């Protein structure tokens, strides 16, 4: 019997792109050509030099022709990440968990010290999950438990995984309840206890969790 593990609150596919800010040197006589050279254009924006003299409709048509697909989703993702980050930095556990999911799935871009772009960053994800889990946020406790169970971003530690699942399960987190039931059944991270396993499966099944119900059925069929 396996531990069913799924990350919660997975955000839509996100790709971050750098945005620049225009700066002024105080010279009001700078011509348009020079301004366009110094301009920092955010990913997804049409450089102003290309739009000169065009109507809004013509700019929109040109942008559709030359900008890569998915730009609107990317720009929306940038704003979502910025909002998450500001809220997470202020200690909001839901935003901290959201950032963790983004880094885990690769929806947020991270780099190594040498500048290599990573497909995903479970270590950074674990750090954000930890911040939210410390505040008692059940989704983060569950997600961090998964990382410990799978040894992703942190050293594998089934005891720590079970403790985190327990914290989330006691708050009614249905997937944590199912995972805890599986761990009690197999004896991973906890002393094997079939009765506790059944109790946690029952609590998860009562919330409509199909995997927990299947686990219960399998145990009863074997008795």
ChimeraX attribute file (.defattr): number of C-alpha atoms within 10 A of each C-alpha:
attribute: neighborCount
match mode: 1-to-1
recipient: residues
	/A:1	10
	/A:2	10
	/A:3	19
	/A:4	14
	/A:5	17
	/A:6	13
	/A:7	16
	/A:8	14
	/A:9	14
	/A:10	16
	/A:11	14
	/A:12	10
	/A:13	13
	/A:14	21
	/A:15	19
	/A:16	20
	/A:17	16
	/A:18	9
	/A:19	14
	/A:20	11
	/A:21	9
	/A:22	11
	/A:23	9
	/A:24	8
	/A:25	7
	/A:26	7
	/A:27	7
	/A:28	7
	/A:29	6
	/A:30	10
	/A:31	9
	/A:32	11
	/A:33	11
	/A:34	9
	/A:35	14
	/A:36	14
	/A:37	11
	/A:38	10
	/A:39	16
	/A:40	16
	/A:41	16
	/A:42	14
	/A:43	17
	/A:44	19
	/A:45	14
	/A:46	17
	/A:47	16
	/A:48	16
	/A:49	13
	/A:50	12
	/A:51	15
	/A:52	10
	/A:53	10
	/A:54	11
	/A:55	10
	/A:56	10
	/A:57	9
	/A:58	12
	/A:59	17
	/A:60	13
	/A:61	11
	/A:62	15
	/A:63	17
	/A:64	13
	/A:65	10
	/A:66	10
	/A:67	13
	/A:68	11
	/A:69	11
	/A:70	10
	/A:71	16
	/A:72	12
	/A:73	14
	/A:74	18
	/A:75	20
	/A:76	13
	/A:77	21
	/A:78	19
	/A:79	12
	/A:80	16
	/A:81	21
	/A:82	13
	/A:83	13
	/A:84	20
	/A:85	17
	/A:86	13
	/A:87	15
	/A:88	20
	/A:89	13
	/A:90	11
	/A:91	14
	/A:92	17
	/A:93	25
	/A:94	20
	/A:95	22
	/A:96	28
	/A:97	32
	/A:98	26
	/A:99	28
	/A:100	30
	/A:101	28
	/A:102	27
	/A:103	24
	/A:104	25
	/A:105	20
	/A:106	20
	/A:107	23
	/A:108	23
	/A:109	18
	/A:110	17
	/A:111	12
	/A:112	9
	/A:113	7
	/A:114	6
	/A:115	8
	/A:116	9
	/A:117	12
	/A:118	13
	/A:119	15
	/A:120	19
	/A:121	24
	/A:122	23
	/A:123	16
	/A:124	19
	/A:125	27
	/A:126	28
	/A:127	18
	/A:128	24
	/A:129	30
	/A:130	22
	/A:131	20
	/A:132	26
	/A:133	26
	/A:134	12
	/A:135	13
	/A:136	16
	/A:137	21
	/A:138	26
	/A:139	26
	/A:140	32
	/A:141	28
	/A:142	32
	/A:143	30
	/A:144	31
	/A:145	32
	/A:146	28
	/A:147	26
	/A:148	22
	/A:149	23
	/A:150	16
	/A:151	15
	/A:152	17
	/A:153	17
	/A:154	17
	/A:155	11
	/A:156	16
	/A:157	17
	/A:158	21
	/A:159	17
	/A:160	18
	/A:161	28
	/A:162	26
	/A:163	17
	/A:164	24
	/A:165	31
	/A:166	23
	/A:167	21
	/A:168	26
	/A:169	26
	/A:170	13
	/A:171	15
	/A:172	15
	/A:173	20
	/A:174	23
	/A:175	27
	/A:176	33
	/A:177	29
	/A:178	30
	/A:179	30
	/A:180	31
	/A:181	32
	/A:182	25
	/A:183	27
	/A:184	22
	/A:185	24
	/A:186	18
	/A:187	15
	/A:188	18
	/A:189	17
	/A:190	17
	/A:191	12
	/A:192	15
	/A:193	14
	/A:194	17
	/A:195	12
	/A:196	16
	/A:197	24
	/A:198	22
	/A:199	17
	/A:200	26
	/A:201	31
	/A:202	20
	/A:203	20
	/A:204	26
	/A:205	21
	/A:206	13
	/A:207	15
	/A:208	12
	/A:209	17
	/A:210	14
	/A:211	17
	/A:212	27
	/A:213	20
	/A:214	13
	/A:215	22
	/A:216	19
	/A:217	12
	/A:218	12
	/A:219	15
	/A:220	10
	/A:221	8
	/A:222	6
	/A:223	5
